[in-house]
Amino acid sequence: MVIVKTLLNLGISPNIKGYRYLREGIFICVTSDNKNISFNKDIYMRIAKEYNTSEASIERAVRHAIKTGWHRHNNDLAELIFMNTLQSTNDIPTNSVFISTVAEWIRITMKENEEDSSSD
């Protein structure tokens, strides 16, 4: 649910083909114990198998979804998530930067929420 809300707030609409691939890639990163995930081997290959398509098609659709959403994203949220990972406000994050940064932000947010709820 957090992944879906984050993608929607970053301007990535569910009707864009790359949306579900992005959602899946972020989920893989958030739930993986492996901190050194290879995008080509671990993410694109896994998603390509699941959706019966090529890794190149996954990569291209993800790039399209990021570019499309970037022009209509919530600026405050994007700044909070990406902070200083981009050179300028006109920069569009690469697939790997987008997926890994959003995944890390979600991991941190979930951990903070767990800590807040356990202290109640």
N, CA, C and O atoms as a MOPAC input file, in Angstrom:
PM7 MOZYME 1SCF
protein

 N      0.81700 1    -1.19600 1     0.00000 1
 C      0.00000 1     0.00000 1     0.00000 1
 C      0.86300 1     1.26300 1     0.00000 1
 O      0.54200 1     2.23900 1    -0.67800 1
 N      1.95600 1     1.24000 1     0.76100 1
 C      2.85600 1     2.38500 1     0.82500 1
 C      3.49900 1     2.62400 1    -0.54100 1
 O      3.67700 1     3.76800 1    -0.96000 1
 N      3.84300 1     1.54700 1    -1.22500 1
 C      4.46000 1     1.66400 1    -2.55100 1
 C      3.48100 1     2.31800 1    -3.52100 1
 O      3.85700 1     3.21900 1    -4.27000 1
 N      2.24800 1     1.87500 1    -3.50900 1
 C      1.22000 1     2.41200 1    -4.40700 1
 C      1.00600 1     3.89600 1    -4.14000 1
 O      1.00000 1     4.69800 1    -5.07400 1
 N      0.83100 1     4.27000 1    -2.88000 1
 C      0.62600 1     5.68100 1    -2.53300 1
 C      1.81700 1     6.53200 1    -2.95600 1
 O      1.64600 1     7.63900 1    -3.46700 1
 N      3.01500 1     6.01600 1    -2.74200 1
 C      4.22400 1     6.76500 1    -3.09800 1
 C      4.29600 1     6.97100 1    -4.60900 1
 O      4.56900 1     8.07900 1    -5.07200 1
 N      4.05400 1     5.92000 1    -5.37200 1
 C      4.10200 1     6.04800 1    -6.83700 1
 C      3.05100 1     7.03900 1    -7.33700 1
 O      3.33000 1     7.86500 1    -8.20600 1
 N      1.84800 1     6.94900 1    -6.78500 1
 C      0.79500 1     7.88100 1    -7.19500 1
 C      1.17800 1     9.32100 1    -6.86500 1
 O      0.97000 1    10.21800 1    -7.68200 1
 N      1.73000 1     9.54700 1    -5.68600 1
 C      2.16200 1    10.89500 1    -5.30300 1
 C      3.35900 1    11.38900 1    -6.10300 1
 O      3.59500 1    12.59300 1    -6.20000 1
 N      4.10900 1    10.46100 1    -6.67100 1
 C      5.22200 1    10.85300 1    -7.53400 1
 C      4.77400 1    10.99200 1    -8.99100 1
 O      5.60500 1    11.12000 1    -9.89000 1
 N      3.46300 1    10.96700 1    -9.21800 1
 C      2.90900 1    11.24000 1   -10.54300 1
 C      2.84400 1    10.06000 1   -11.47600 1
 O      2.54400 1    10.22100 1   -12.65900 1
 N      3.12000 1     8.87500 1   -10.96900 1
 C      3.12200 1     7.69400 1   -11.83300 1
 C      1.76100 1     7.00600 1   -11.73200 1
 O      1.39500 1     6.44800 1   -10.69700 1
 N      1.04700 1     7.06600 1   -12.81200 1
 C     -0.31900 1     6.57600 1   -12.88200 1
 C     -0.34900 1     5.07200 1   -13.15900 1
 O      0.48700 1     4.56400 1   -13.90500 1
 N     -1.30600 1     4.35900 1   -12.56200 1
 C     -1.41300 1     2.91300 1   -12.78200 1
 C     -1.70200 1     2.51200 1   -14.22400 1
 O     -1.50000 1     1.35500 1   -14.59200 1
 N     -2.16700 1     3.44200 1   -15.04000 1
 C     -2.45400 1     3.07900 1   -16.43300 1
 C     -1.21500 1     3.10700 1   -17.32400 1
 O     -1.29400 1     2.75000 1   -18.50000 1
 N     -0.08800 1     3.52100 1   -16.78700 1
 C      1.16700 1     3.50100 1   -17.54600 1
 C      1.76300 1     2.10700 1   -17.42100 1
 O      1.83600 1     1.55600 1   -16.32300 1
 N      2.18700 1     1.53500 1   -18.54000 1
 C      2.68600 1     0.16400 1   -18.56400 1
 C      3.79600 1    -0.07400 1   -17.54100 1
 O      3.79500 1    -1.11300 1   -16.88100 1
 N      4.71300 1     0.82600 1   -17.39400 1
 C      5.83700 1     0.63500 1   -16.48600 1
 C      5.48400 1     0.72100 1   -15.01700 1
 O      6.29900 1     0.37400 1   -14.16200 1
 N      4.27500 1     1.18000 1   -14.71000 1
 C      3.83900 1     1.32500 1   -13.31400 1
 C      3.95800 1     0.00500 1   -12.54900 1
 O      4.55600 1    -0.04600 1   -11.47500 1
 N      3.39500 1    -1.03900 1   -13.10100 1
 C      3.40200 1    -2.31700 1   -12.36400 1
 C      4.81200 1    -2.87900 1   -12.24100 1
 O      5.13400 1    -3.54000 1   -11.25400 1
 N      5.66100 1    -2.61700 1   -13.24500 1
 C      7.05200 1    -3.06500 1   -13.16400 1
 C      7.79800 1    -2.28400 1   -12.08100 1
 O      8.58300 1    -2.85300 1   -11.32200 1
 N      7.54600 1    -0.98300 1   -12.01800 1
 C      8.15300 1    -0.15700 1   -10.96900 1
 C      7.69700 1    -0.62500 1    -9.59500 1
 O      8.50600 1    -0.79500 1    -8.68300 1
 N      6.40400 1    -0.83000 1    -9.46200 1
 C      5.84200 1    -1.28800 1    -8.18700 1
 C      6.50700 1    -2.58800 1    -7.76500 1
 O      6.88400 1    -2.75200 1    -6.60400 1
 N      6.64700 1    -3.50100 1    -8.69900 1
 C      7.26500 1    -4.80000 1    -8.42500 1
 C      8.74800 1    -4.63700 1    -8.07400 1
 O      9.23000 1    -5.25800 1    -7.12700 1
 N      9.46500 1    -3.81400 1    -8.82600 1
 C     10.88700 1    -3.58900 1    -8.56600 1
 C     11.13700 1    -2.97900 1    -7.20000 1
 O     12.06900 1    -3.37500 1    -6.49900 1
 N     10.31200 1    -2.02100 1    -6.82100 1
 C     10.43900 1    -1.39700 1    -5.50200 1
 C     10.13200 1    -2.42300 1    -4.41800 1
 O     10.82200 1    -2.48000 1    -3.40000 1
 N      9.09800 1    -3.23300 1    -4.63400 1
 C      8.74400 1    -4.27800 1    -3.66600 1
 C      9.90100 1    -5.25100 1    -3.47400 1
 O     10.21000 1    -5.63800 1    -2.34800 1
 N     10.53700 1    -5.64500 1    -4.56900 1
 C     11.68700 1    -6.55800 1    -4.48700 1
 C     12.79300 1    -5.92600 1    -3.63400 1
 O     13.37900 1    -6.58900 1    -2.77800 1
 N     13.06700 1    -4.65900 1    -3.87100 1
 C     14.11500 1    -3.96400 1    -3.10800 1
 C     13.75100 1    -3.82500 1    -1.63000 1
 O     14.59000 1    -4.04600 1    -0.75600 1
 N     12.51600 1    -3.46300 1    -1.35700 1
 C     12.08900 1    -3.24800 1     0.03300 1
 C     12.13600 1    -4.55300 1     0.82400 1
 O     12.51900 1    -4.55200 1     1.99400 1
 N     11.75500 1    -5.65300 1     0.20300 1
 C     11.65000 1    -6.92300 1     0.92700 1
 C     12.91800 1    -7.77200 1     0.86100 1
 O     12.99300 1    -8.80900 1     1.52000 1
 N     13.90200 1    -7.36200 1     0.09000 1
 C     15.11900 1    -8.15300 1    -0.06400 1
 C     16.08700 1    -7.93600 1     1.09300 1
 O     16.25900 1    -6.81800 1     1.57900 1
 N     16.70600 1    -9.01300 1     1.51800 1
 C     17.75800 1    -8.91800 1     2.53000 1
 C     19.09000 1    -8.54900 1     1.89000 1
 O     20.00600 1    -8.07400 1     2.56100 1
 N     19.18400 1    -8.77400 1     0.58200 1
 C     20.41000 1    -8.48700 1    -0.16500 1
 C     20.50500 1    -6.99100 1    -0.43900 1
 O     19.68400 1    -6.44700 1    -1.17700 1
 N     21.48500 1    -6.32500 1     0.13700 1
 C     21.64900 1    -4.88000 1    -0.04400 1
 C     22.35400 1    -4.54100 1    -1.35700 1
 O     22.34900 1    -3.38600 1    -1.78300 1
 N     22.95500 1    -5.53400 1    -1.99400 1
 C     23.66000 1    -5.31100 1    -3.26100 1
 C     22.88200 1    -5.92600 1    -4.41700 1
 O     23.37600 1    -6.81000 1    -5.11700 1
 N     21.67500 1    -5.45200 1    -4.60200 1
 C     20.81200 1    -5.98300 1    -5.65500 1
 C     21.30500 1    -5.50900 1    -7.01400 1
 O     21.61100 1    -4.33200 1    -7.20500 1
 N     21.37700 1    -6.44300 1    -7.95500 1
 C     21.72000 1    -6.11500 1    -9.33500 1
 C     20.42000 1    -5.87300 1   -10.09200 1
 O     19.54400 1    -6.73700 1   -10.13100 1
 N     20.30200 1    -4.69800 1   -10.68800 1
 C     19.04800 1    -4.38300 1   -11.37300 1
 C     18.81500 1    -5.30400 1   -12.55600 1
 O     17.68900 1    -5.74700 1   -12.78000 1
 N     19.86300 1    -5.60100 1   -13.32100 1
 C     19.67900 1    -6.47000 1   -14.48100 1
 C     19.41300 1    -7.91100 1   -14.07600 1
 O     18.49600 1    -8.54200 1   -14.60300 1
 N     20.20200 1    -8.43900 1   -13.14500 1
 C     20.05800 1    -9.84300 1   -12.77300 1
 C     18.91000 1   -10.08300 1   -11.80000 1
 O     18.11700 1   -11.00400 1   -11.99400 1
 N     18.81500 1    -9.27500 1   -10.77200 1
 C     17.84900 1    -9.55600 1    -9.71100 1
 C     16.46800 1    -8.96700 1    -9.96000 1
 O     15.45800 1    -9.58900 1    -9.63200 1
 N     16.41900 1    -7.78600 1   -10.53100 1
 C     15.11500 1    -7.12800 1   -10.66400 1
 C     14.52100 1    -7.30800 1   -12.04900 1
 O     13.45000 1    -7.89900 1   -12.18700 1
 N     15.20000 1    -6.80500 1   -13.08300 1
 C     14.63200 1    -6.88200 1   -14.42900 1
 C     14.39100 1    -8.32100 1   -14.86600 1
 O     13.36000 1    -8.62200 1   -15.46800 1
 N     15.33800 1    -9.21700 1   -14.56600 1
 C     15.18500 1   -10.61000 1   -14.98000 1
 C     13.99100 1   -11.25500 1   -14.26400 1
 O     13.20800 1   -11.98200 1   -14.87500 1
 N     13.86700 1   -10.98500 1   -12.99300 1
 C     12.76200 1   -11.56200 1   -12.20600 1
 C     11.40600 1   -11.04900 1   -12.69300 1
 O     10.46000 1   -11.82300 1   -12.83600 1
 N     11.31900 1    -9.74100 1   -12.94800 1
 C     10.05800 1    -9.16500 1   -13.42900 1
 C      9.74800 1    -9.66400 1   -14.84000 1
 O      8.59600 1    -9.95900 1   -15.15800 1
 N     10.77800 1    -9.75800 1   -15.68300 1
 C     10.58200 1   -10.23900 1   -17.06200 1
 C     10.02700 1   -11.65800 1   -17.06900 1
 O      9.13700 1   -11.98100 1   -17.85500 1
 N     10.55600 1   -12.49700 1   -16.19300 1
 C     10.04200 1   -13.87400 1   -16.09300 1
 C      8.58500 1   -13.87200 1   -15.64300 1
 O      7.75000 1   -14.58400 1   -16.20000 1
 N      8.29600 1   -13.06700 1   -14.63800 1
 C      6.94100 1   -13.03000 1   -14.08600 1
 C      5.91300 1   -12.55700 1   -15.11000 1
 O      4.80000 1   -13.08000 1   -15.17000 1
 N      6.29700 1   -11.55800 1   -15.91800 1
 C      5.36600 1   -10.98700 1   -16.89100 1
 C      5.58700 1   -11.51900 1   -18.31200 1
 O      4.97700 1   -11.03500 1   -19.26500 1
 N      6.45700 1   -12.51100 1   -18.43900 1
 C      6.72100 1   -13.15700 1   -19.72300 1
 C      7.08600 1   -12.15400 1   -20.82100 1
 O      6.47000 1   -12.12100 1   -21.88600 1
 N      8.09300 1   -11.34800 1   -20.53400 1
 C      8.56900 1   -10.35900 1   -21.49200 1
 C     10.08100 1   -10.24700 1   -21.36600 1
 O     10.69100 1   -10.96100 1   -20.57000 1
 N     10.68500 1    -9.36400 1   -22.13500 1
 C     12.14400 1    -9.23700 1   -22.10000 1
 C     12.59100 1    -8.22300 1   -21.04500 1
 O     11.82700 1    -7.34400 1   -20.64700 1
 N     13.83000 1    -8.36200 1   -20.60600 1
 C     14.41000 1    -7.42400 1   -19.65000 1
 C     14.48700 1    -6.01900 1   -20.25500 1
 O     14.27400 1    -5.02500 1   -19.56000 1
 N     14.79000 1    -5.94600 1   -21.54300 1
 C     14.86700 1    -4.64600 1   -22.22300 1
 C     13.50900 1    -3.95700 1   -22.23000 1
 O     13.42500 1    -2.73800 1   -22.08000 1
 N     12.45500 1    -4.73200 1   -22.40300 1
 C     11.10400 1    -4.17600 1   -22.38600 1
 C     10.75700 1    -3.63700 1   -21.00600 1
 O     10.13100 1    -2.58400 1   -20.88600 1
 N     11.16300 1    -4.35400 1   -19.97000 1
 C     10.93500 1    -3.91000 1   -18.58200 1
 C     11.67200 1    -2.59800 1   -18.34900 1
 O     11.09600 1    -1.63600 1   -17.84100 1
 N     12.92900 1    -2.56200 1   -18.71600 1
 C     13.76900 1    -1.36700 1   -18.49800 1
 C     13.18900 1    -0.15700 1   -19.22000 1
 O     13.13600 1     0.93600 1   -18.65700 1
 N     12.75800 1    -0.34600 1   -20.45400 1
 C     12.20600 1     0.74300 1   -21.27000 1
 C     10.87400 1     1.24100 1   -20.68700 1
 O     10.64200 1     2.44900 1   -20.63000 1
 N     10.01500 1     0.33900 1   -20.26300 1
 C      8.71400 1     0.71700 1   -19.68800 1
 C      8.89100 1     1.45600 1   -18.35800 1
 O      8.16700 1     2.41000 1   -18.07300 1
 N      9.84900 1     1.01400 1   -17.55400 1
 C     10.13400 1     1.68100 1   -16.28100 1
 C     10.64100 1     3.09200 1   -16.53400 1
 O     10.21100 1     4.04100 1   -15.88000 1
 N     11.55600 1     3.22500 1   -17.48600 1
 C     12.09800 1     4.55600 1   -17.82500 1
 C     10.97900 1     5.48400 1   -18.30300 1
 O     10.95000 1     6.66000 1   -17.93800 1
 N     10.06700 1     4.96400 1   -19.11000 1
 C      8.93800 1     5.75400 1   -19.60900 1
 C      8.03600 1     6.20000 1   -18.44900 1
 O      7.61400 1     7.35500 1   -18.40100 1
 N      7.74500 1     5.29000 1   -17.52400 1
 C      6.87800 1     5.61600 1   -16.38100 1
 C      7.51200 1     6.70400 1   -15.51800 1
 O      6.82700 1     7.62600 1   -15.07500 1
 N      8.80500 1     6.60000 1   -15.28200 1
 C      9.50200 1     7.60400 1   -14.46000 1
 C      9.47200 1     8.96200 1   -15.15100 1
 O      9.15900 1     9.97300 1   -14.52200 1
 N      9.79600 1     8.99000 1   -16.44700 1
 C      9.79500 1    10.26100 1   -17.18900 1
 C      8.41500 1    10.89500 1   -17.21200 1
 O      8.27400 1    12.10000 1   -17.00000 1
 N      7.40000 1    10.08400 1   -17.46800 1
 C      6.02900 1    10.58800 1   -17.53400 1
 C      5.59000 1    11.15600 1   -16.19300 1
 O      5.02100 1    12.24600 1   -16.12800 1
 N      5.85400 1    10.42100 1   -15.13200 1
 C      5.43900 1    10.85700 1   -13.80200 1
 C      6.23100 1    12.03900 1   -13.28200 1
 O      5.71300 1    12.84700 1   -12.51200 1
 N      7.47500 1    12.14400 1   -13.69700 1
 C      8.34700 1    13.18100 1   -13.15600 1
 C      7.83800 1    14.58400 1   -13.46600 1
 O      8.09800 1    15.51900 1   -12.70900 1
 N      7.12700 1    14.73600 1   -14.55400 1
 C      6.63700 1    16.05600 1   -14.93500 1
 C      5.35400 1    16.44900 1   -14.19700 1
 O      4.88300 1    17.57900 1   -14.32500 1
 N      4.79000 1    15.51500 1   -13.42500 1
 C      3.56400 1    15.85000 1   -12.69500 1
 C      3.59100 1    15.35500 1   -11.24800 1
 O      2.54500 1    15.12000 1   -10.64400 1
 N      4.78600 1    15.20300 1   -10.70500 1
 C      4.92200 1    14.68900 1    -9.34600 1
 C      4.68600 1    15.75800 1    -8.27500 1
 O      4.68800 1    16.95700 1    -8.55300 1
 N      4.48700 1    15.29100 1    -7.06600 1
 C      4.36000 1    16.13800 1    -5.89200 1
 C      5.77400 1    16.61500 1    -5.53600 1
 O      6.59600 1    15.82500 1    -5.07100 1
 N      6.05800 1    17.90300 1    -5.75300 1
 C      7.41100 1    18.43300 1    -5.55500 1
 C      7.93100 1    18.23600 1    -4.14200 1
 O      9.10100 1    17.90100 1    -3.95300 1
 N      7.07800 1    18.43800 1    -3.15000 1
 C      7.50700 1    18.29100 1    -1.75900 1
 C      7.92800 1    16.85900 1    -1.45800 1
 O      8.96000 1    16.62600 1    -0.82800 1
 N      7.12600 1    15.90400 1    -1.91000 1
 C      7.44700 1    14.50300 1    -1.66700 1
 C      8.71300 1    14.10400 1    -2.42000 1
 O      9.57700 1    13.42000 1    -1.87100 1
 N      8.81900 1    14.53100 1    -3.67600 1
 C     10.00800 1    14.20200 1    -4.46400 1
 C     11.26500 1    14.75700 1    -3.80800 1
 O     12.30100 1    14.09300 1    -3.77600 1
 N     11.17200 1    15.96700 1    -3.29100 1
 C     12.33400 1    16.56600 1    -2.62100 1
 C     12.66300 1    15.79900 1    -1.34400 1
 O     13.83500 1    15.58700 1    -1.03200 1
 N     11.64500 1    15.38600 1    -0.61400 1
 C     11.84800 1    14.61800 1     0.61400 1
 C     12.51400 1    13.27200 1     0.31500 1
 O     13.43800 1    12.86100 1     1.01800 1
 N     12.04800 1    12.60300 1    -0.71200 1
 C     12.57800 1    11.27300 1    -1.04600 1
 C     13.96400 1    11.36500 1    -1.68400 1
 O     14.88600 1    10.65800 1    -1.27800 1
 N     14.11000 1    12.23200 1    -2.67800 1
 C     15.34000 1    12.25200 1    -3.46700 1
 C     16.40500 1    13.21600 1    -2.94200 1
 O     17.56200 1    13.14600 1    -3.35600 1
 N     16.02000 1    14.10700 1    -2.04200 1
 C     16.91300 1    15.08000 1    -1.41100 1
 C     18.03400 1    15.52700 1    -2.33800 1
 O     17.80100 1    16.30800 1    -3.26000 1
 N     19.23500 1    15.04500 1    -2.10200 1
 C     20.37600 1    15.50900 1    -2.88600 1
 C     20.89700 1    14.47200 1    -3.87900 1
 O     22.06300 1    14.52600 1    -4.26900 1
 N     20.05500 1    13.53700 1    -4.28900 1
 C     20.51100 1    12.52300 1    -5.24100 1
 C     20.49700 1    13.03900 1    -6.67900 1
 O     21.08200 1    12.41800 1    -7.56700 1
 N     19.83000 1    14.17200 1    -6.91200 1
 C     19.74500 1    14.72900 1    -8.26100 1
 C     20.52000 1    16.04300 1    -8.32000 1
 O     20.59600 1    16.77700 1    -7.33500 1
 N     21.08400 1    16.32300 1    -9.47100 1
 C     21.89400 1    17.52400 1    -9.64600 1
 C     21.06400 1    18.80300 1    -9.65400 1
 O     21.47400 1    19.81600 1    -9.08600 1
 N     19.90400 1    18.75900 1   -10.29500 1
 C     19.05200 1    19.94100 1   -10.37000 1
 C     17.58800 1    19.51300 1   -10.37800 1
 O     17.27600 1    18.32600 1   -10.47700 1
 N     16.70200 1    20.48800 1   -10.27100 1
 C     15.26900 1    20.18100 1   -10.26900 1
 C     14.79900 1    19.67000 1   -11.62500 1
 O     13.72500 1    19.07500 1   -11.71600 1
 N     15.57500 1    19.88800 1   -12.67100 1
 C     15.20700 1    19.41100 1   -14.00900 1
 C     15.65600 1    17.97700 1   -14.26300 1
 O     15.21300 1    17.34700 1   -15.22300 1
 N     16.52800 1    17.46400 1   -13.41100 1
 C     17.02300 1    16.09800 1   -13.58300 1
 C     15.91500 1    15.08600 1   -13.34600 1
 O     15.09500 1    15.24100 1   -12.44100 1
 N     15.90300 1    14.05600 1   -14.16500 1
 C     14.99200 1    12.92500 1   -13.98600 1
 C     15.85600 1    11.76800 1   -13.50400 1
 O     16.86900 1    11.45500 1   -14.13000 1
 N     15.47100 1    11.12300 1   -12.39700 1
 C     16.30900 1    10.03700 1   -11.88300 1
 C     16.36300 1     8.85100 1   -12.83900 1
 O     15.39900 1     8.56600 1   -13.55000 1
 N     17.48900 1     8.17400 1   -12.84400 1
 C     17.61400 1     6.94400 1   -13.63600 1
 C     16.74300 1     5.87400 1   -12.98800 1
 O     16.28700 1     6.03100 1   -11.85500 1
 N     16.52100 1     4.79700 1   -13.71200 1
 C     15.70900 1     3.70300 1   -13.17500 1
 C     16.26400 1     3.20200 1   -11.84800 1
 O     15.52700 1     3.05800 1   -10.87200 1
 N     17.56300 1     2.93900 1   -11.81800 1
 C     18.14900 1     2.37800 1   -10.59600 1
 C     18.11100 1     3.36800 1    -9.44400 1
 O     17.84800 1     2.97900 1    -8.30600 1
 N     18.36800 1     4.64500 1    -9.72000 1
 C     18.29900 1     5.66100 1    -8.66300 1
 C     16.86900 1     5.77300 1    -8.15900 1
 O     16.64200 1     5.82800 1    -6.95000 1
 N     15.91100 1     5.80800 1    -9.06200 1
 C     14.50100 1     5.94100 1    -8.66200 1
 C     14.07800 1     4.76500 1    -7.78900 1
 O     13.56800 1     4.95900 1    -6.68500 1
 N     14.28700 1     3.55800 1    -8.27700 1
 C     13.84000 1     2.36500 1    -7.55900 1
 C     14.54300 1     2.23300 1    -6.21400 1
 O     13.89000 1     2.02600 1    -5.19100 1
 N     15.85700 1     2.35000 1    -6.20700 1
 C     16.58700 1     2.15600 1    -4.94700 1
 C     16.30800 1     3.26500 1    -3.94500 1
 O     16.22500 1     2.99300 1    -2.74700 1
 N     16.16000 1     4.50600 1    -4.39600 1
 C     15.89900 1     5.61800 1    -3.48300 1
 C     14.49500 1     5.52900 1    -2.89700 1
 O     14.31400 1     5.72000 1    -1.69400 1
 N     13.50200 1     5.24100 1    -3.73400 1
 C     12.13400 1     5.08800 1    -3.23900 1
 C     12.05700 1     3.90000 1    -2.28000 1
 O     11.40600 1     3.98600 1    -1.23900 1
 N     12.71200 1     2.80300 1    -2.62200 1
 C     12.70200 1     1.62100 1    -1.74300 1
 C     13.32800 1     1.94200 1    -0.38600 1
 O     12.79500 1     1.55800 1     0.65500 1
 N     14.44000 1     2.63400 1    -0.40200 1
 C     15.10700 1     2.99100 1     0.85600 1
 C     14.23800 1     3.93600 1     1.67900 1
 O     14.14200 1     3.78200 1     2.89700 1
 N     13.61200 1     4.90100 1     1.03600 1
 C     12.72900 1     5.83600 1     1.72900 1
 C     11.55500 1     5.08600 1     2.36900 1
 O     11.17200 1     5.37500 1     3.50200 1
 N     10.99400 1     4.12900 1     1.64100 1
 C      9.87600 1     3.33900 1     2.17300 1
 C     10.35100 1     2.50000 1     3.35600 1
 O      9.66500 1     2.42200 1     4.37500 1
 N     11.52800 1     1.86700 1     3.22800 1
 C     12.08300 1     1.07200 1     4.32700 1
 C     12.24100 1     1.92000 1     5.59100 1
 O     11.85700 1     1.49600 1     6.68100 1
 N     12.80400 1     3.10400 1     5.44000 1
 C     13.01700 1     4.00600 1     6.57900 1
 C     11.67700 1     4.44500 1     7.16900 1
 O     11.50400 1     4.45300 1     8.38800 1
 N     10.73600 1     4.80700 1     6.30500 1
 C      9.41800 1     5.24400 1     6.75800 1
 C      8.70100 1     4.13400 1     7.51400 1
 O      8.09400 1     4.38300 1     8.55600 1
 N      8.76600 1     2.91200 1     6.99400 1
 C      8.11700 1     1.78500 1     7.65600 1
 C      8.76100 1     1.51300 1     9.01700 1
 O      8.06700 1     1.22600 1     9.99200 1
 N     10.07500 1     1.60400 1     9.07600 1
 C     10.78800 1     1.37500 1    10.33600 1
 C     10.41400 1     2.43700 1    11.37000 1
 O     10.20100 1     2.12500 1    12.54200 1
 N     10.33700 1     3.69700 1    10.92700 1
 C      9.94500 1     4.78400 1    11.83000 1
 C      8.51600 1     4.58100 1    12.32900 1
 O      8.22700 1     4.81100 1    13.50300 1
 N      7.62800 1     4.15400 1    11.44200 1
 C      6.23400 1     3.90800 1    11.83900 1
 C      6.13600 1     2.77100 1    12.85300 1
 O      5.33800 1     2.83400 1    13.78800 1
 N      6.95600 1     1.72600 1    12.66400 1
 C      6.96500 1     0.60900 1    13.61000 1
 C      7.46700 1     1.07400 1    14.97300 1
 O      6.91000 1     0.70000 1    16.00500 1
 N      8.51600 1     1.88600 1    14.97500 1
 C      9.06500 1     2.40100 1    16.23200 1
 C      8.06300 1     3.30800 1    16.93600 1
 O      7.92800 1     3.25600 1    18.15800 1
 N      7.35500 1     4.14500 1    16.16200 1
 C      6.35300 1     5.03500 1    16.74500 1
 C      5.21100 1     4.24600 1    17.37000 1
 O      4.74600 1     4.57200 1    18.46300 1
 N      4.76400 1     3.21100 1    16.67400 1
 C      3.63100 1     2.43300 1    17.18400 1
 C      4.02700 1     1.56300 1    18.38100 1
 O      3.18800 1     1.27400 1    19.23500 1
 N      5.28000 1     1.14700 1    18.45000 1
 C      5.72000 1     0.33000 1    19.58800 1
 C      5.95100 1     1.18200 1    20.83300 1
 O      5.94400 1     0.66100 1    21.94800 1
 N      6.15400 1     2.47600 1    20.65300 1
 C      6.37900 1     3.36100 1    21.81000 1
 C      5.06800 1     3.88200 1    22.40000 1
 O      5.07300 1     4.56300 1    23.42600 1
 N      3.95600 1     3.56400 1    21.75600 1
 C      2.64100 1     4.02300 1    22.26700 1
 C      2.18400 1     3.24200 1    23.45900 1
 O      1.10800 1     3.50800 1    23.99600 1

